[in-house]
Amino acid sequence: MDKPDIVRIKLDEEHRRPDLNPSTKALQIKIGSNKTVVVYNHIQGYILDALMKAVFNDAH
């Protein structure tokens, strides 16, 4: 079985596309005296669901 060649490509800084939708903080919850959960606006739904279930014991 032949293995494909892996070619590394590096673009110059000027050719990089600027991030059109940068991540920004969407939610911050303090859950203890020294614990805080920060959620950013590009979080995947299933990750947010798992996070909320882990933080709030009565979440379904």
N, C-alpha and C positions, 0 to 999 in steps of 0.2 A: 504494500500500500504506500503510495507516494505521499509525502507530506508537503503541503503548499509552502512556498516561500513567504516569509513575513517581512514586509518592507515598512520601515519606520519613516514617516513623513513629518517634517517640522515646517510650519509656516512662519514667515516673518510676522512680527507684531503688527505691522501696518496692514496685513492681509486678513487678519482675524476679524470676524464679524462681531460687532459690539452686541452685548447682551441686550436685547430689546425689552425683555421683561425680567429685570433683576429681582431676585428674591428679597422680600421685605417682611418684617415681622408682622404677622396677622393677629396673633393671640399670645398673651403671656399670663400664666396662671401660677400663683404662689400656692404650693401644696404643703408647705411645712415651714418651720422657722428658718431653715436655710436651704430649701429646695424650691426651684422654679422650673416650670415647663414652658418652653418657647416654641411656638408653631409658626412656620413661615408660609407664605401664600402659595407656594408651589408644591405643597405636600400631597401625596397620593391619598385618595379616599380610604383605601384599606389600611394604610398606615395610621391615618388619623383615627379611624374606628378602633384599631388595636390600642392606640395610645389612650383614648378616652376610656376604654374598658379597663385599662391598667390603672388609670388615675382615679376613676370613680367606680367604687365597688358595686354600686347598684345600677350601672349602665347595662343595657341589654343590646 
